Amino acid sequence: MEKIRTRWDITKNWQLFFPIFGVVLVLLTSYTIARRLLHIFDLNNTALEWLFITVVMMILYFIMVRFFLWCFKKLTNKWPVEQRWEMIAIFIVFAITGSISGKLAGPFTEFVGIQKENVSGWVFWTIRILLIFPIYQVLLVFFGWLFGQFRFFWNFEKKMLKRMGLGFLLP
């Protein structure tokens, strides 16, 4: 446990939440992907089901953790954080925000009256992606605030909007 504390600059016990929650989320993601692959290969309800899920889940977990650690190393100097555990919190916020905004776009497109069956696929997906964008922006700042990283995400949001030529939207 002391290795984790020193590696991620953890000074208070509540900060341990972020590495633990990150591990749980990566495990859950690898399990979900393994279950999807199980159905794609039509191995569900067979004797190999749990063996397949366990092996694929552990392989995916290892690959994702290595990828995230590589990303942490690359972004350490680029993102202004005081302690390394904040990088985990930022990654968690990006993951949750992306997933939720993608899920919320479906009900919004139905609310507007646009469904796959009614319009061309090009129109449907263009509108859906355009709907995801403002949802994502609002949720990014909200979850950033919820996870104690409001300042980082507010600055990130301002920089992104300015680069997109939408800086006039900022106060």
C-alpha positions in Angstrom: 0.0 0.0 0.0 2.9 2.3 0.7 4.2 1.8 -2.8 0.8 3.0 -4.2 0.9 6.1 -1.9 4.3 7.2 -3.0 3.8 6.4 -6.7 0.6 8.5 -6.9 1.6 11.2 -4.4 -1.2 10.2 -2.0 -1.0 12.1 1.3 -4.5 11.5 2.7 -6.5 8.3 2.9 -9.5 9.6 0.9 -7.2 10.1 -2.1 -6.9 6.3 -2.2 -10.4 6.3 -3.7 -9.1 7.3 -7.1 -6.6 4.5 -7.7 -9.1 1.9 -6.3 -12.0 3.3 -8.3 -9.8 3.4 -11.4 -8.9 -0.3 -11.0 -12.5 -1.2 -10.5 -13.6 0.7 -13.6 -10.9 -0.9 -15.7 -11.9 -4.3 -14.5 -15.6 -3.6 -15.2 -14.7 -2.3 -18.7 -12.6 -5.4 -19.5 -15.4 -7.6 -18.2 -18.0 -5.8 -20.3 -15.8 -6.1 -23.5 -15.2 -9.8 -22.7 -18.9 -10.4 -22.4 -19.5 -8.7 -25.7 -16.9 -10.8 -27.4 -18.4 -13.9 -25.8 -21.7 -13.2 -27.6 -19.9 -12.3 -30.9 -18.2 -15.7 -30.9 -21.4 -17.4 -29.7 -19.8 -19.0 -26.7 -22.5 -18.1 -24.2 -24.2 -20.9 -22.3 -21.2 -23.2 -23.0 -18.7 -24.9 -20.7 -16.0 -22.4 -22.0 -18.0 -19.3 -21.0 -16.4 -18.5 -17.7 -12.9 -19.6 -18.9 -13.2 -17.4 -21.9 -14.5 -14.4 -19.9 -11.7 -14.8 -17.3 -8.9 -15.1 -19.8 -10.0 -12.3 -22.1 -10.9 -10.1 -19.2 -7.4 -10.4 -17.7 -5.7 -9.9 -21.1 -7.8 -6.7 -21.7 -7.2 -5.5 -18.2 -3.4 -5.8 -18.6 -3.5 -4.1 -22.0 -5.7 -1.2 -20.7 -3.6 -0.6 -17.6 -0.4 -0.5 -19.6 -2.0 1.9 -22.0 -3.3 4.2 -19.2 0.1 4.2 -17.5 1.7 5.1 -20.9 -0.8 7.9 -21.2 -0.1 9.1 -17.7 3.6 9.3 -18.5 3.0 11.2 -21.7 0.5 13.7 -20.2 2.4 14.4 -16.9 4.2 17.4 -18.2 1.3 18.6 -20.4 -1.5 18.7 -17.8 -1.0 21.0 -14.8 -1.7 18.8 -11.8 -0.2 19.1 -8.4 -0.3 15.4 -7.4 -0.3 12.3 -9.6 -3.5 10.9 -8.2 -5.3 13.8 -9.9 -4.4 12.3 -13.2 -6.5 9.2 -12.3 -9.4 11.5 -11.3 -9.1 13.3 -14.7 -9.1 10.0 -16.6 -12.1 8.8 -14.7 -14.0 12.1 -15.4 -13.2 11.7 -19.1 -14.4 8.1 -19.1 -17.6 8.7 -17.2 -18.5 11.9 -19.2 -17.9 10.2 -22.6 -20.0 7.2 -21.7 -22.9 9.1 -20.2 -23.1 11.7 -23.0 -23.1 8.9 -25.6 -25.9 7.2 -23.7 -27.9 10.4 -23.3 -27.7 11.3 -27.0 -30.1 8.4 -27.9 -33.1 9.7 -25.8 -32.4 13.3 -27.0 -32.6 12.3 -30.7 -35.8 10.4 -30.0 -37.2 13.5 -28.1 -36.4 15.6 -31.1 -38.2 13.1 -33.3 -35.2 11.7 -35.2 -34.8 8.0 -35.4 -32.7 5.6 -37.5 -35.8 4.4 -39.3 -37.1 7.9 -40.2 -34.0 9.5 -41.7 -30.8 8.6 -43.6 -28.0 7.1 -41.5 -25.8 10.1 -42.4 -28.3 12.6 -41.1 -29.1 10.5 -38.0 -25.5 10.1 -36.9 -24.5 13.7 -37.8 -27.3 15.0 -35.6 -26.6 12.6 -32.9 -22.9 13.6 -32.8 -23.9 17.3 -32.8 -26.2 16.6 -29.8 -23.5 14.7 -28.0 -21.1 17.7 -28.1 -23.0 20.2 -25.9 -24.1 17.4 -23.5 -20.4 16.4 -23.2 -19.3 19.9 -22.5 -21.8 20.4 -19.7 -21.2 17.0 -18.2 -17.4 17.4 -18.4 -17.4 20.5 -16.2 -20.1 18.9 -13.8 -18.2 15.6 -13.3 -14.9 17.6 -13.1 -16.5 19.5 -10.2 -17.9 16.3 -8.7 -14.4 14.7 -8.7 -12.6 17.8 -7.4 -11.1 18.8 -10.7 -13.3 21.8 -11.6 -10.4 24.2 -12.3 -8.7 21.8 -14.6 -11.8 21.0 -16.6 -13.0 24.6 -16.7 -9.6 25.7 -18.2 -9.7 22.7 -20.5 -13.2 23.7 -21.7 -12.2 27.3 -22.3 -9.2 26.2 -24.3 -11.2 23.8 -26.4 -14.0 26.2 -27.2 -11.4 28.9 -28.2 -9.6 26.5 -30.5 -12.9 25.6 -32.1 -13.7 29.3 -32.7 -16.5 29.3 -30.1 -14.7 31.5 -27.6 -17.5 34.0 -27.9 -19.6 31.7 -25.8 -17.4 32.2 -22.8 -18.2 34.9 -20.2 
